[in-house]
Amino acid sequence: MDSYPWWTDEHKAFYKEVHAFVEELMPRDAESRWKREFPWDIFEKISEKGYTGAGVPEEYGGMGLGATGACIAAEAFNRMPGPGRVFVGNMLGGLRQIIEFGTEEQKKRFLPRIAKGEIGAIVITEPFAGTDAAAMEMTARRDGDVYLLNGKKRYIVSAGVADRYMVYARTSGDPEDRKRYRHLTAFVVEKGAPGFTVEKMNEIIGFENVQNGVLDFEDVPVPADQVLGKEGDGWSVMTAGLNFERSLICAQTAGWMGELLRNTVPFAQRRVQFGRPTISFVNNQFKIADLVSRVKISRLLTYYTAYLWDLGWDITLESNVAKVYNCEGAVTSSLDAIQVMGGDGLTPFYPLAALMSVSKVENIAGGTMEACRMVIQRTAMKQMAEEFKMPRRVIHEELGVPVPAPGKPGTCDSADPENLLKVLAEDYRVNPGLHMSREDLKDIFSVEDEALDRTLCALEEEGLVKICRDKKGIALAKATYDGLRRAFPADHYRWFPSWVGERRPF
Ligand SMILES: Cc1cc2nc3c(=O)[nH]c(=O)nc-3n(C[C@H](O)[C@H](O)[C@H](O)COP(=O)(O)OP(=O)(O)OC[C@H]3O[C@@H](n4cnc5c(N)ncnc54)[C@H](O)[C@@H]3O)c2cc1C
């Protein structure tokens, strides 16, 4: 079992305790999968132990083990993929949202219930709104002390078995609100609310013993004191939970990857072909090495991300990177593990096929790999902007070729047309196919934006500069061929390596 230097003694003890607990329950989990029944008894046992309170603060009846504790529990519970998924769904179904956006009264009302094992669900997706969650159609209309919810939600884990549903609905049709993501509101809806029903159960791979369904809301009255945050805060409430959710999903996949190894290695040690255990074949050894590497990296990513969350850091980038690595890694690992086990890997008498199914599900649920990659790219553009600065290069005096030039260029107080054109033309020598960005130019010319723009536009009018504009105005510029000729004589741009010799072409 792995543990990490930053874990407290409590985390370490909890890791051992919860894995031992899960091992006791695994036979019952397997039975419930074959019988296709929801394992209520497993959840009763989890409730008795209070493990769903791992991430709930102590003052609200939880264990106070933070995101790290919640991930430890999620990894262990996911050795039983069905109950593990419900556990994670429960953590997502309101825990972070209530902690971050709930009033003190709401925290006192809902958090102890989560800690005691009440099952919760996260309710965002609709038949016509998947990745584009902001386009959801479900409405909530204020009517006195209640909001009336109308619409449908689909793919909801724990539909029907959950007591508490973290539901998002549209409270404004104003296009301005939609543009500013102020059109949604978050509600805690309780099982039994009039007009709130399960429309359908979905048959989904990997969901043999747990529910996934479509929910129908017809004028469902939800008391105004069950709004989380304020009206219009829904998008913020939803996104506040997403990073925590992605860390938990990472823990989930780490649990599956651990289970793949626990089954594959002993199998290959005991399966004999050509008179030798199949683990002695180098192709199987390499696959096992890859399984070990992936489980190690996935746990490290999971627990490092949870640690940063517990420290209060923004983990948008880390949690999405981890989700993509872990979820895709889990699919690859399950396919590798099946290959090592041969035909036995494909039967439900071993858990590998089930682990392959749940791994693929996680490439879609909780944010598709594409959605996570979009977040990674956008976040990195902001957070890593310093690393993405154009490396400065200049022409080496003797060699005549571009070489790195650390530090800042000398600055110029006036962006007069001649100087500006020369800078753009010199950049053609260093980066022949590139434009210069506004920032590149502002590193050299310490002038106001307007002055820079005026000169660039004047050069553009003369046909000496070509400009690329975006929504904010001038983004990129380069010297045209006429501009290059105007800036320097043709010889300035010529360069030939020494091996060409004296007999240069043309
Ligand atoms: C088993 C399971 C459990 C789930 N549990 C829950 C739950 O408990 N609660 C809940 O609210 N939701 C749940 N979901 C819903 C899940 O979050 C969505 O399925 C997911 O967000 C993708 O939506 P979609 O399936 O409608 O796919 P679509 O949005 O239709 O996407 C289809 C494909 O197009 C790609 N795509 C979409 N938009 C873009 C874009 N702009 N650029 C590039 N590619 C794009 C997607 O990445 C995907 O590959 C669950 C889903 C599954 C399958």
The ligand as an SDF file (V2000), in Angstrom:
LIG
                    3D

 53 58  0  0  0  0  0  0  0  0999 V2000
  -22.3260    6.4850  -16.6250 C   0  0  0  0  0  0  0  0  0  0  0  0
  -22.5380    7.9380  -16.5230 C   0  0  0  0  0  0  0  0  0  0  0  0
  -22.7740    8.5240  -15.3040 C   0  0  0  0  0  0  0  0  0  0  0  0
  -23.0510    9.8870  -15.2250 C   0  0  0  0  0  0  0  0  0  0  0  0
  -23.3900   10.4430  -14.0320 N   0  0  0  0  0  0  0  0  0  0  0  0
  -23.8660   11.7130  -14.0030 C   0  0  0  0  0  0  0  0  0  0  0  0
  -24.4210   12.2390  -12.8070 C   0  0  0  0  0  0  0  0  0  0  0  0
  -24.4730   11.5770  -11.7680 O   0  0  0  0  0  0  0  0  0  0  0  0
  -24.9060   13.5000  -12.8320 N   0  0  0  0  0  0  0  0  0  0  0  0
  -24.8650   14.2720  -13.9520 C   0  0  0  0  0  0  0  0  0  0  0  0
  -25.3210   15.3970  -13.9090 O   0  0  0  0  0  0  0  0  0  0  0  0
  -24.3450   13.7920  -15.1160 N   0  0  0  0  0  0  0  0  0  0  0  0
  -23.8620   12.5310  -15.1620 C   0  0  0  0  0  0  0  0  0  0  0  0
  -23.3500   12.0210  -16.3300 N   0  0  0  0  0  0  0  0  0  0  0  0
  -23.3540   12.8560  -17.5160 C   0  0  0  0  0  0  0  0  0  0  0  0
  -21.9740   13.2180  -18.0170 C   0  0  0  0  0  0  0  0  0  0  0  0
  -21.4300   14.2540  -17.2420 O   0  0  0  0  0  0  0  0  0  0  0  0
  -22.1370   13.5560  -19.4980 C   0  0  0  0  0  0  0  0  0  0  0  0
  -22.4060   12.3360  -20.1600 O   0  0  0  0  0  0  0  0  0  0  0  0
  -20.9250   14.2290  -20.0650 C   0  0  0  0  0  0  0  0  0  0  0  0
  -20.7850   15.5220  -19.5470 O   0  0  0  0  0  0  0  0  0  0  0  0
  -20.9800   14.2940  -21.5890 C   0  0  0  0  0  0  0  0  0  0  0  0
  -22.2230   14.6710  -22.0710 O   0  0  0  0  0  0  0  0  0  0  0  0
  -22.9350   13.8060  -23.2150 P   0  0  0  0  0  0  0  0  0  0  0  0
  -22.8710   12.3850  -22.8210 O   0  0  0  0  0  0  0  0  0  0  0  0
  -24.2440   14.3960  -23.4560 O   0  0  0  0  0  0  0  0  0  0  0  0
  -21.9930   13.9630  -24.4750 O   0  0  0  0  0  0  0  0  0  0  0  0
  -21.9790   15.1920  -25.4970 P   0  0  0  0  0  0  0  0  0  0  0  0
  -21.9010   16.4700  -24.7710 O   0  0  0  0  0  0  0  0  0  0  0  0
  -23.0760   15.0190  -26.4620 O   0  0  0  0  0  0  0  0  0  0  0  0
  -20.5960   14.9700  -26.2270 O   0  0  0  0  0  0  0  0  0  0  0  0
  -20.3850   13.9750  -27.2310 C   0  0  0  0  0  0  0  0  0  0  0  0
  -18.9210   14.0420  -27.6660 C   0  0  0  0  0  0  0  0  0  0  0  0
  -18.6320   15.3330  -28.2200 O   0  0  0  0  0  0  0  0  0  0  0  0
  -17.5690   15.9400  -27.5000 C   0  0  0  0  0  0  0  0  0  0  0  0
  -17.8190   17.3850  -27.3720 N   0  0  0  0  0  0  0  0  0  0  0  0
  -18.9200   17.9930  -26.8880 C   0  0  0  0  0  0  0  0  0  0  0  0
  -18.7610   19.3240  -26.9030 N   0  0  0  0  0  0  0  0  0  0  0  0
  -17.5210   19.5510  -27.4090 C   0  0  0  0  0  0  0  0  0  0  0  0
  -16.7620   20.7250  -27.6760 C   0  0  0  0  0  0  0  0  0  0  0  0
  -17.2270   21.9590  -27.4250 N   0  0  0  0  0  0  0  0  0  0  0  0
  -15.5290   20.5830  -28.2010 N   0  0  0  0  0  0  0  0  0  0  0  0
  -15.0150   19.3540  -28.4490 C   0  0  0  0  0  0  0  0  0  0  0  0
  -15.6920   18.2110  -28.2090 N   0  0  0  0  0  0  0  0  0  0  0  0
  -16.9180   18.3140  -27.6950 C   0  0  0  0  0  0  0  0  0  0  0  0
  -17.5700   15.2700  -26.1260 C   0  0  0  0  0  0  0  0  0  0  0  0
  -16.3030   15.3700  -25.4900 O   0  0  0  0  0  0  0  0  0  0  0  0
  -17.9520   13.8480  -26.5010 C   0  0  0  0  0  0  0  0  0  0  0  0
  -16.8070   13.1600  -26.9390 O   0  0  0  0  0  0  0  0  0  0  0  0
  -23.0320   10.6680  -16.4010 C   0  0  0  0  0  0  0  0  0  0  0  0
  -22.7300   10.0750  -17.6310 C   0  0  0  0  0  0  0  0  0  0  0  0
  -22.5030    8.7290  -17.7000 C   0  0  0  0  0  0  0  0  0  0  0  0
  -22.2290    8.1230  -19.0560 C   0  0  0  0  0  0  0  0  0  0  0  0
  1  2  1  0
  2  3  1  0
  2 52  2  0
  3  4  2  0
  4  5  1  0
  4 50  1  0
  5  6  2  0
  6  7  1  0
  6 13  1  0
  7  8  2  0
  7  9  1  0
  9 10  1  0
 10 11  2  0
 10 12  1  0
 12 13  2  0
 13 14  1  0
 14 15  1  0
 14 50  1  0
 15 16  1  0
 16 17  1  0
 16 18  1  0
 18 19  1  0
 18 20  1  0
 20 21  1  0
 20 22  1  0
 22 23  1  0
 23 24  1  0
 24 25  2  0
 24 26  1  0
 24 27  1  0
 27 28  1  0
 28 29  2  0
 28 30  1  0
 28 31  1  0
 31 32  1  0
 32 33  1  0
 33 34  1  0
 33 48  1  0
 34 35  1  0
 35 36  1  0
 35 46  1  0
 36 37  1  0
 36 45  1  0
 37 38  2  0
 38 39  1  0
 39 40  1  0
 39 45  2  0
 40 41  1  0
 40 42  2  0
 42 43  1  0
 43 44  2  0
 44 45  1  0
 46 47  1  0
 46 48  1  0
 48 49  1  0
 50 51  2  0
 51 52  1  0
 52 53  1  0
M  END
$$$$
